[in-house]
Amino acid sequence: MALALTAVEAIGPYLFKLNKELLDLGALEMDPVLEYLVCDILKCDDTVTFINEKGVSRKFKINREENLLEGRGIKGFFAPYDAEHLFAAIDAEEGIRISGNPPATAEMLRPLDIQPQHLEKTRKVLSSMLGLRSANEKWFFLYQEAMSFLNDPEDDKLLCLPFLRDLDIYNYQVRTARAVIKRFRGRVLLCDEVGLGKTVEAGMAMTEYIIRGLVKRILILVPPSLVEQWSAEMKHKFNQNFLKYDDAAFKSMGDGAWLRYPKVIASISTAKRQGNREWSG
């Protein structure tokens, strides 16, 4: 390994993504940041040395063709980190020093003046945030953790129910909407029999996400014959104004309309057209 740094003792920290998928095979895929540190800043030849917070160092081989770090002990070195991203600082003498954010401690919580019964839950929420888990599903986990602060089971009710109009709401529909949000985190197929209210369930889940501030952009794709029906029902029953893809205002914006308007209803066939596929996907 050739260290190109001479006048600077340390540079950093940088933030790189820790991809553990290949650790069982004795390899770690380098993300663009880690590749930049190893190949461009350090200008390493064949190997690079990593040092963790405990001072443990390991030397790994650089596989430039596969963009990998390889070597014995690589799993034991990186696997203990729970965070999805780690900090890396360049040490001119030794190589790359890595560290992860520590979990929330009592010392960190003390200035927040938190009620004793909420201390443990607060610690879990802060630890999730400090773990730099940025993928969408992680934020849903974090949201669920924060929701556990609610002590009253009644507070677990859907917030959207008072805002629905001219609807006969059934318990199974309420349970479905709650499951979409709490259990499936928005990724779900509603496959009830015809006439059981899939539109109502979808509208309830959508309105709940809007009220809770969990979504900003919504695209509804339906068969061409249902565009008008969905537009009318969203407005009348759920108080949500959607712009149809064939409205004059939408057409006047050209391709930019797909990104300009936060709530759009279009037919599936329209969205699949080659000119629209990139914007509506």
N, C-alpha and C positions, 0 to 999 in steps of 0.2 A: 504494500500500500504506500502510495506517495502522497504526503500531506502538502498541499500547496500553500497553506497559511503560514506566514512567518511573522508578520508584524502585529497580528491580532491574536489574542489568546482564545477568545470565544466569540461566536456569532450565533445569534438566535434570541429567543426560541422561535422555531417554526412549528406549525401544526400539521401532522400528517395522519392519514387514515390508516388504522390498523386492520388489515384484512387477514382474518385467521383461517380462511378456507383451506389453505395448503399447509398449515402447520403440521398436520399429521404426516405429511409427506416430506417433512424436513425442509420446507421452503416458505418464504414470505414474499408475496407480491408487492413490489414497490409502487406506491401511488406517485403521481407527478412531483409532489413535494419531496418525497424521500429520494426519488431518482435525481432530482435537482441537487439535493445535498450531497449525495454520494458521488455522482458523476460530474457535476458542473462546479460545485464549490470545492469539495475535497479533491476532486479529480483522481479518485481511487483507481488503481490498476486492476488487481484481481481480488482483493479482499478489503473489508472495512470492519472496524472495531466499534462495537456498541457498549455503552456503560449505563447501567441503571442507577436508581437513587441509592441503592445499597453499596454501590461501588463495584458490583459484579460486572466483569467485562467478558464479552464473547466476540470472537472473530468469525465473520461469515464470508463465504465466497460470493462474488458478484457474477451472476449469469446475465449478461447483457442481452443475449438473444431472446431470452424469455422474460426479461425484466424482473428477475427474482434475486432474493438473497437466499443462500443455501448453506447448510452446515449442521453439524451435530450440536444439539442443545438449543436449537432455535425455538422449538416449541416451549421448552421449559423457561426460556428467557422472556418470550412475549405472551404466552398463554395466561399468566396470572393477571394481566391487565384486563379490567372489566370495561374500561372506557372504549368507545369506538374511535377516538382520536387520541394521539399522544403528542407531547411536546418533544421537540428535538433541538438541541443546541450543539453547534460545532465547537469542538475543543481542538485547538491547533496542535496540542501535544498528543492527544489520545484518540480522537475520533469523534463519534456522535454520542452525546449524552441524552438519554431519553427519560421522561417522567410523565406520570399521569396525574390528573387532579385528584387529591385525596378526598375521601367522603366527608360530608359535613360532620363537624365535631361539636361537642358541648361548648367549647370555647367560641366557635363561630356563632352559635345560637344565642349565647348569653345576651349580647346587646339588643336582640330583637324583642325582648320582653314578651315571650310567648307563654301562654297558659300551660301549666304542667301537663295537662291531659293531651295537649297537642304537640308536645316536644318530639316524640318519636315519629309522628306523621310528618312533621315539618322537616326533620332530619332526612327522611326518605325522599321527600320532594326535592330538597336542596341537593342531595347526593345524586339524584337523577340528572339535575341540571348541570352539576359540576362534572358529571361523567361525559358531558359533551355528546349526548345521544341526539343526533339531529334528524334522523330519518323520521318520516311522517308518523309511522306507527308508534315510535317512541314518544312522540308528543301526546298521542292518545293515551299511552300508558301513564304519562305524567299527569294528564288531565284526570284520569281515573283516580290516581293517587291523591290528587288535590281534592277530588270530590269526596273522598273518605273523611274529610274534615266535617262533613255534615252529620250531625248526631241524630237528627230527627228523620226517621224513615219517610215521613211525609214529604220531606224536601227532595226526595228522589223522584217525585212526580215529573211528568213532562211539562215543560214551561209553555209549550205551544197551545195547549188545550183551550185556554180562555180566548184565544185569538181565532179559532176555527169557526166558520159560519155555515149554517144550514147543513149540518152533518149529524147523522146518528152514529156516534162513536161506540164501538163495541170493545169489550175488554181484550179480546184476542188481537185487535188492531193496536191497542195501546201497548200490549206486551210485545208485539212485533216491532213497533217503532222503537221501544226501549232497547230491544235486543240488537237492532241495527246499530244503535249508538254505543251501547255499553259493552256488548259481547262481540260484535263483528266489526266494530269501529268503522262503519260506513261501507264496508266491502261485502256486499250481500246480493243474492238473487232472491226476489220475492216470487214464489211459485205457488201461490194459493190457487184454488179452483176459480173458474170464471164466476164473477159476481160477488166474491167475498171482500172486495175492496182493496185491491193492490194499489190502485191510484191513491186512495185515501192513506194507506200505510206509507207509501212513498212520499206523499205530500206532508204528512206529519213528521217523518224523519227529516225531510228537507227543511221544514220550518223550524224544527228544533235546533238543527245545526246553525241556521241563520240567527236565531235568537241568542244562542250561546256564543256567537261570534267565532264559530269553528270553520266556516266557509265564507269565501268572498266571491267566488265565481261558480256559476251553475250552468251546465248545458244539458238540456233535455232532448233526447233523440227518440222519436216515435215514428210509427208508420205514417205515410202522408195523410191518410184519412183521419188520423187522430190529432193532427197539429192544432186545429181549431178547438177541438174539445178540451185538450190539455191546457191550452192558453186560457180558455174561459174558466175552467175549474181552478187553475192556479190563482187567478185573479179573484174570483168570487168566493171560493171556499177557504183559500189560504192567504188571501190578501197579498199576493206576490205578483208583481207585474213583470211579465216576460216579453221580450221582443221576438217576434216571429222572423224567420230568415227571409220571408218574402215581403216584409214591411218595407215601405219606401225609405225610411230612415236607415234600415239595415243595408239595403242595396246601395244607397248613396255613398256608403263608406268603403265599398269594395271589399277586398280581402281583409282589410284592417278591422272590419266590423266584428269579426270573431273575437278579437282581443279588446275591442273598444267597449262592448256592452257586457256587463257582468252576468246578465240572466238572459239566456237565449233558448228558444224552442225551434227545432228544425226537424225535418224528416230524416230518417236514417239514410235513405238513398241520396239526399242532398249532401249530407256530411261525408258520404263515401266517394263522392266525385273527386276526380284527381285534383282539381283546383282548390277543393275545400278540405281535403283529407289532412293536410299539414296543419291547417289553422284550427280545425275543430277537434283534432285528436288529443 
